[in-house]
């Protein structure tokens, strides 16, 4: 998947120990605010939604901000028909639809105003809109407070979460069924936003991160949105001043993709989601998704519905359901599970295969995952003694060593090679690092 490597922004700064909490959220740029509304004075947004290109819009009254910094403008200057139909004073809620099986709705922005819903694509109102909310979303109330999309893999099915007071309505896009939940522990959301697998409820000028299925809140919340989702003065915003890595400093520990298509890169104690590059890129602590993992990992690969994470002489196996759940009885010794002593350098599994290739020092061990017990079969020398990570997809195998990677057609070609191919250097264009 070439897109994987074009989208990877390996800017996983290692400055966690003394950085402000803001480094776990949004990456922003400095820009002056306009004189109509100043986000830095504390605004309670009416709605937040990204478009099909990944631009995020923040709505307040009859104005909007495009992106995480910059001046506001009239909402009608971007979404013209809103004002034509409703003499727009505000929107109640908005979200970007995620339903890849239906191109007629996927990536469309939906706006809610009183008892009406508007559907936009490429900033153009779709034919037949606005319509009654009940026509498009039966069972969902009018005069909503907030809405946010929830793709399958993060929710059980492709869904939309609608908020009204302390009630949350989970709408199944395919079946058009609704489940109402009462989340009294969550603040009343005036807007909601999904960003890189994370869900945020905005209330006042604060936000609270929550679980989209249970509504559970973990961590120290609420937090001030001005320190995370916008740039408000020197020293505020993402990273607390942490810099991006120079391209020459990039050193990956592992790359993997699960059967749901979720792709991750690991570096130090952080991970980055790779298949959501359209909406931006950001690093998060590994323990946020894989709660039992502490410290950096050595290798990771997916097989069937399971994600294997190797750390030292131990292997953790997670069920890749809506959220990663450690399988009972793990971690186990790597020797017991795969027949090889840790630590290892890298591990990867090619598409439609049942053999995991594990690199340790200058040897590649092939382990048949169907066999019982599992143990290395073929052991082959490779032309590298210091591999950092490996990833195999339909386009071939990539072996990462520091700020460079080497491309091979498949693992067999890697093992047969005695000369290294020309390395490809990590560049700002492909990895988002700095020269």
C-alpha positions as CSV (number, residue, x, y, z in Angstrom):
1,X,0.0,0.0,0.0
2,X,2.0,2.9,-1.3
3,X,-0.4,5.3,0.3
4,X,0.8,4.1,3.7
5,X,4.2,5.4,3.1
6,X,3.0,8.7,1.5
7,X,0.8,9.3,4.5
8,X,3.2,8.5,7.3
9,X,4.1,11.5,9.3
10,X,6.8,10.1,11.5
11,X,7.1,13.1,13.8
12,X,7.0,11.2,17.0
13,X,8.9,13.6,19.2
14,X,10.6,12.0,22.2
15,X,10.1,15.0,24.4
16,X,7.3,13.5,26.5
17,X,8.8,13.7,29.9
18,X,8.7,17.4,30.4
19,X,6.2,18.4,27.7
20,X,2.8,19.9,28.4
21,X,-0.3,17.6,28.3
22,X,-1.2,19.3,25.0
23,X,1.3,17.1,23.1
24,X,-1.2,14.2,23.0
25,X,-3.7,16.2,20.9
26,X,-3.8,18.5,17.9
27,X,-0.9,19.8,15.7
28,X,-1.6,23.4,14.9
29,X,-0.1,26.5,13.2
30,X,0.1,30.1,14.2
31,X,-2.3,32.5,12.5
32,X,-4.1,35.7,13.5
33,X,-7.7,35.7,14.5
34,X,-10.4,37.9,13.1
35,X,-12.3,40.6,14.9
36,X,-15.7,39.0,14.7
37,X,-15.1,36.2,17.2
38,X,-11.9,35.3,19.0
39,X,-11.5,31.6,19.6
40,X,-8.9,32.3,22.2
41,X,-11.3,34.2,24.4
42,X,-13.2,30.9,24.9
43,X,-16.0,30.0,22.5
44,X,-18.6,27.3,22.9
45,X,-18.8,25.9,19.3
46,X,-22.2,25.0,17.8
47,X,-20.7,22.2,15.6
48,X,-17.4,20.8,14.4
49,X,-17.0,18.7,11.2
50,X,-14.4,17.8,8.6
51,X,-15.1,17.8,4.9
52,X,-14.2,15.2,2.3
53,X,-10.7,16.7,1.9
54,X,-9.9,16.6,5.6
55,X,-10.5,20.3,6.3
56,X,-12.1,20.8,9.7
57,X,-14.8,23.4,10.2
58,X,-15.7,25.0,13.5
59,X,-19.1,26.7,13.6
60,X,-20.4,29.4,15.9
61,X,-23.5,31.4,15.1
62,X,-23.4,32.4,11.5
63,X,-19.7,32.1,11.1
64,X,-17.1,29.3,10.7
65,X,-13.4,28.8,11.0
66,X,-11.6,26.5,8.5
67,X,-8.8,24.6,10.2
68,X,-7.2,24.9,13.6
69,X,-6.0,28.4,13.1
70,X,-7.0,31.5,11.1
71,X,-9.8,34.0,10.8
72,X,-13.5,33.2,10.7
73,X,-15.8,33.9,7.8
74,X,-19.6,33.8,7.2
75,X,-20.8,30.1,7.0
76,X,-22.9,31.1,3.9
77,X,-19.7,32.0,2.1
78,X,-18.7,28.3,2.0
79,X,-22.1,26.5,2.3
80,X,-24.2,29.0,0.5
81,X,-27.6,27.2,0.4
82,X,-27.7,27.1,4.2
83,X,-28.5,30.8,4.3
84,X,-30.7,30.6,1.2
85,X,-33.0,28.0,2.9
86,X,-32.7,28.9,6.6
87,X,-31.4,32.4,6.9
88,X,-28.7,30.8,8.9
89,X,-28.2,32.1,12.4
90,X,-26.4,28.9,13.5
91,X,-26.3,25.1,13.0
92,X,-27.3,22.7,15.8
93,X,-24.9,19.9,14.8
94,X,-22.8,18.6,11.9
95,X,-20.8,15.5,11.0
96,X,-19.0,13.8,8.0
97,X,-20.7,10.6,7.0
98,X,-18.6,7.4,7.0
99,X,-20.3,4.6,5.0
100,X,-17.9,3.3,2.3
101,X,-20.5,0.9,0.9
102,X,-22.7,3.7,-0.3
103,X,-20.9,6.3,-2.4
104,X,-24.1,8.4,-2.5
105,X,-23.6,9.4,1.2
106,X,-20.0,8.5,2.1
107,X,-17.9,11.6,3.0
108,X,-20.9,13.9,2.7
109,X,-21.3,16.6,5.4
110,X,-24.6,16.7,7.2
111,X,-25.8,19.8,8.9
112,X,-28.8,19.9,11.4
113,X,-30.9,23.0,12.0
114,X,-34.0,22.7,14.1
115,X,-36.0,19.8,12.5
116,X,-34.1,19.9,9.1
117,X,-31.0,18.1,7.8
118,X,-28.8,19.4,4.9
119,X,-26.4,17.1,3.0
120,X,-23.4,18.7,1.2
121,X,-20.7,17.3,-1.0
122,X,-17.9,19.4,-2.4
123,X,-19.6,22.4,-0.8
124,X,-22.7,21.9,-2.8
125,X,-26.2,21.0,-1.4
126,X,-27.4,17.7,-2.6
127,X,-30.6,17.4,-4.5
128,X,-33.7,16.8,-2.3
129,X,-32.3,18.6,0.7
130,X,-33.0,20.0,3.2
131,X,-35.5,17.4,4.4
132,X,-37.0,16.5,7.7
133,X,-34.5,14.8,10.1
134,X,-37.0,11.9,10.6
135,X,-37.0,11.2,6.9
136,X,-33.2,10.7,6.8
137,X,-32.6,9.6,10.4
138,X,-35.7,8.0,11.8
139,X,-35.8,7.9,15.5
140,X,-33.4,10.8,15.9
141,X,-34.9,13.9,17.7
142,X,-34.9,17.5,16.3
143,X,-33.1,20.4,17.9
144,X,-29.9,18.4,18.4
145,X,-26.9,19.5,20.4
146,X,-24.2,17.6,18.6
147,X,-23.4,14.7,16.2
148,X,-20.3,12.7,15.2
149,X,-19.6,9.8,12.9
150,X,-18.4,6.5,14.2
151,X,-17.0,4.0,11.6
152,X,-17.2,0.3,11.9
153,X,-14.2,-0.9,13.8
154,X,-14.5,2.0,16.3
155,X,-18.3,1.3,16.7
156,X,-19.9,-2.1,16.1
157,X,-21.2,-0.9,12.7
158,X,-20.9,2.3,10.7
159,X,-22.9,4.6,12.9
160,X,-23.6,8.2,13.9
161,X,-23.8,9.4,17.5
162,X,-26.4,12.1,18.1
163,X,-26.5,14.1,21.4
164,X,-29.4,15.9,23.0
165,X,-28.9,16.8,26.7
166,X,-27.5,13.8,28.4
167,X,-29.0,11.4,25.9
168,X,-26.9,9.8,23.2
169,X,-28.6,8.2,20.1
170,X,-26.5,5.6,18.3
171,X,-27.8,5.4,14.7
172,X,-26.9,2.4,12.6
173,X,-26.5,3.8,9.1
174,X,-27.2,0.5,7.3
175,X,-30.3,-0.7,9.2
176,X,-31.5,2.8,10.2
177,X,-32.1,1.5,13.7
178,X,-31.5,3.7,16.8
179,X,-30.4,2.8,20.4
180,X,-30.8,5.5,23.0
181,X,-28.3,5.7,25.9
182,X,-28.2,8.0,28.9
183,X,-24.7,9.2,29.6
184,X,-25.1,11.3,32.7
185,X,-21.4,11.1,33.4
186,X,-20.6,13.0,30.2
187,X,-21.0,16.8,30.0
188,X,-23.8,18.0,27.7
189,X,-22.0,18.2,24.4
190,X,-22.6,21.4,22.3
191,X,-20.4,19.9,19.6
192,X,-18.6,16.6,19.0
193,X,-15.6,15.7,16.9
194,X,-13.8,12.5,15.8
195,X,-10.1,13.0,15.1
196,X,-7.8,10.1,14.4
197,X,-9.8,7.4,16.2
198,X,-10.5,9.7,19.2
199,X,-13.8,11.2,20.2
200,X,-14.2,14.6,21.8
201,X,-17.2,16.2,23.4
202,X,-17.0,20.0,23.4
203,X,-18.7,21.9,26.2
204,X,-18.1,25.6,26.9
205,X,-14.5,26.2,25.9
206,X,-13.5,22.7,27.2
207,X,-13.5,19.2,25.8
208,X,-13.7,15.7,27.2
209,X,-12.5,12.6,25.4
210,X,-14.9,9.7,25.5
211,X,-15.4,6.1,24.4
212,X,-17.9,6.1,21.4
213,X,-19.5,2.8,22.5
214,X,-19.7,3.1,26.3
215,X,-19.3,6.9,26.8
216,X,-16.6,6.1,29.3
217,X,-14.2,8.9,30.1
218,X,-10.6,8.0,31.1
219,X,-7.9,10.4,31.9
220,X,-7.8,13.9,33.4
221,X,-10.8,15.8,31.8
222,X,-12.1,18.3,31.0
223,X,-9.3,20.1,29.2
224,X,-9.2,23.6,27.7
225,X,-9.7,23.4,23.9
226,X,-7.7,26.5,23.5
227,X,-4.6,24.6,24.5
228,X,-5.2,21.8,22.0
229,X,-7.5,22.6,19.1
230,X,-6.2,26.1,18.3
231,X,-3.1,28.2,18.7
232,X,-3.6,30.9,21.4
233,X,-0.4,32.6,22.1
234,X,3.2,31.5,22.5
235,X,3.8,28.2,24.2
236,X,0.2,27.0,23.8
237,X,-1.3,24.5,21.4
238,X,0.1,21.1,20.3
239,X,3.3,19.8,21.8
240,X,4.1,22.6,24.3
241,X,6.9,23.7,21.9
242,X,8.0,20.1,21.0
243,X,9.6,20.0,17.5
244,X,9.2,17.5,14.7
245,X,12.0,15.1,14.2
246,X,14.6,15.7,11.5
247,X,14.3,13.1,8.8
248,X,17.8,11.8,9.7
249,X,16.5,11.1,13.3
250,X,13.6,8.8,12.3
251,X,13.9,5.3,13.6
252,X,10.8,3.1,13.6
253,X,10.3,0.1,15.9
254,X,7.4,-1.5,14.0
255,X,4.7,-1.1,11.4
256,X,1.6,-3.2,11.1
257,X,-2.0,-3.2,9.7
258,X,-4.9,-5.2,11.1
259,X,-7.6,-7.0,9.2
260,X,-9.9,-4.0,9.5
261,X,-7.3,-1.9,7.6
262,X,-6.1,0.1,10.6
263,X,-2.4,0.8,10.1
264,X,0.0,1.8,12.7
265,X,3.7,2.8,13.1
266,X,5.5,2.5,16.4
267,X,8.4,4.6,17.6
268,X,9.7,4.8,21.1
269,X,6.6,4.8,23.4
270,X,4.3,6.3,20.8
271,X,2.2,5.1,17.9
272,X,0.7,6.8,14.9
273,X,-2.4,5.8,12.8
274,X,-1.3,5.7,9.2
275,X,-4.5,5.2,7.2
276,X,-6.2,8.5,8.3
277,X,-3.7,10.9,6.8
278,X,-6.4,12.9,5.1
279,X,-7.5,14.3,8.5
280,X,-3.9,14.9,9.7
281,X,-1.3,12.9,11.5
282,X,-0.5,12.7,15.2
283,X,1.3,10.5,17.7
284,X,-0.3,9.0,20.8
285,X,1.0,6.9,23.7
286,X,1.0,3.2,22.8
287,X,-0.8,2.5,26.1
288,X,-3.8,4.5,24.9
289,X,-4.8,1.7,22.5
290,X,-2.9,-1.3,24.0
291,X,-3.4,-0.6,27.7
292,X,-1.1,-3.4,29.0
293,X,1.9,-2.3,26.9
294,X,4.5,-0.2,28.8
295,X,7.5,1.1,27.0
296,X,8.7,0.6,23.4
297,X,7.9,-2.5,21.3
298,X,10.2,-4.6,19.2
299,X,7.8,-5.8,16.5
300,X,4.2,-6.1,15.6
301,X,2.1,-8.0,13.0
302,X,-1.5,-9.0,12.5
303,X,-2.9,-12.5,11.8
304,X,-6.6,-13.0,11.3
305,X,-8.5,-11.0,13.9
306,X,-5.5,-10.8,16.2
307,X,-2.7,-8.3,16.6
308,X,0.6,-9.6,17.9
309,X,2.9,-7.2,19.7
310,X,6.4,-8.4,20.6
311,X,8.3,-6.8,23.5
312,X,11.5,-8.3,24.7
313,X,11.0,-12.0,25.3
314,X,7.2,-11.6,25.7
315,X,4.4,-11.5,23.1
316,X,1.0,-9.8,23.7
317,X,-1.9,-10.9,21.5
318,X,-4.9,-8.6,21.2
319,X,-8.3,-9.2,19.7
320,X,-8.8,-6.6,16.9
321,X,-12.5,-6.0,17.7
322,X,-14.0,-2.5,18.1
323,X,-11.2,-1.8,20.4
324,X,-8.1,-3.9,21.1
325,X,-8.6,-6.4,24.0
326,X,-5.8,-8.5,25.4
327,X,-6.6,-12.2,25.1
328,X,-6.7,-13.9,28.4
329,X,-3.5,-15.6,29.4
330,X,-1.2,-13.1,27.7
331,X,1.5,-11.9,27.6
332,X,3.3,-15.2,27.2
333,X,7.0,-16.0,26.5
334,X,7.8,-15.6,22.8
335,X,9.6,-18.9,22.9
336,X,6.4,-20.6,24.0
337,X,4.2,-18.9,21.4
338,X,6.4,-18.8,18.3
339,X,9.4,-21.0,19.2
340,X,12.0,-18.2,19.1
341,X,13.8,-16.4,21.9
342,X,13.5,-12.7,22.2
343,X,14.3,-9.9,21.7
344,X,13.8,-9.7,17.9
345,X,14.3,-6.9,15.4
346,X,11.2,-7.1,13.3
347,X,8.2,-9.3,12.2
348,X,5.9,-9.1,9.3
349,X,3.2,-11.2,7.5
350,X,2.5,-10.8,3.8
351,X,-1.2,-10.7,2.6
352,X,-3.0,-14.0,2.4
353,X,-0.1,-15.9,4.0
354,X,0.1,-17.9,7.1
355,X,3.8,-17.6,7.7
356,X,5.2,-14.8,9.9
357,X,8.8,-13.8,9.1
358,X,10.8,-12.8,12.1
359,X,14.1,-11.0,11.8
360,X,16.6,-11.4,14.6
361,X,20.1,-10.1,14.0
362,X,21.0,-11.2,10.5
363,X,18.7,-14.1,10.2
364,X,15.1,-14.4,9.1
365,X,13.0,-17.1,10.8
366,X,9.8,-18.4,9.1
367,X,7.1,-19.6,11.5
368,X,4.0,-21.3,10.2
369,X,1.1,-19.9,12.2
370,X,-1.1,-22.9,11.3
371,X,1.3,-25.5,12.7
372,X,1.0,-26.8,16.3
373,X,3.2,-26.3,18.1
374,X,4.6,-23.3,16.3
375,X,8.3,-23.2,15.7
376,X,10.8,-21.8,13.2
377,X,11.0,-23.7,10.0
378,X,13.3,-22.2,7.4
379,X,16.0,-20.0,8.7
380,X,17.7,-17.7,6.1
381,X,20.5,-15.1,6.2
382,X,19.6,-11.6,5.1
383,X,21.9,-8.7,4.0
384,X,21.1,-6.6,7.1
385,X,22.3,-7.0,10.7
386,X,20.4,-4.0,12.1
387,X,16.8,-4.1,10.8
388,X,14.5,-1.8,12.7
389,X,11.1,-2.7,11.2
390,X,9.5,-4.5,8.2
391,X,6.2,-4.3,6.5
392,X,4.8,-6.4,3.7
393,X,1.7,-5.6,1.6
394,X,0.4,-6.2,-1.9
395,X,3.1,-4.1,-3.4
396,X,6.0,-5.9,-1.7
397,X,8.3,-5.8,1.3
398,X,9.9,-2.8,2.9
399,X,12.8,-3.1,5.3
400,X,13.4,0.0,7.5
401,X,16.8,0.8,8.9
402,X,17.0,4.2,10.6
403,X,16.0,7.0,8.2
404,X,16.1,4.7,5.1
405,X,14.1,1.8,3.7
406,X,14.8,-0.9,1.2
407,X,12.2,-2.4,-1.2
408,X,11.9,-6.0,-2.2
409,X,9.3,-7.9,-4.2
410,X,8.9,-10.5,-1.4
411,X,10.7,-12.1,1.6
412,X,12.3,-14.8,-0.7
413,X,14.0,-12.1,-2.8
414,X,15.2,-10.5,0.4
415,X,16.8,-13.8,1.6
416,X,18.3,-14.5,-1.8
417,X,19.9,-11.0,-2.1
418,X,23.5,-10.6,-1.3
419,X,23.7,-7.0,-2.4
420,X,21.5,-4.3,-0.9
421,X,19.3,-2.4,-3.3
422,X,19.5,1.4,-3.5
423,X,18.0,2.7,-0.3
424,X,15.2,5.3,-0.3
425,X,15.7,8.1,2.1
426,X,12.9,9.4,4.3
427,X,11.9,12.8,3.0
428,X,9.7,15.6,4.3
429,X,7.3,15.0,1.4
430,X,6.6,11.4,2.3
431,X,7.2,11.3,6.1
432,X,6.4,14.8,7.3
433,X,9.8,15.2,9.0
434,X,12.1,18.2,8.7
435,X,15.2,18.4,6.5
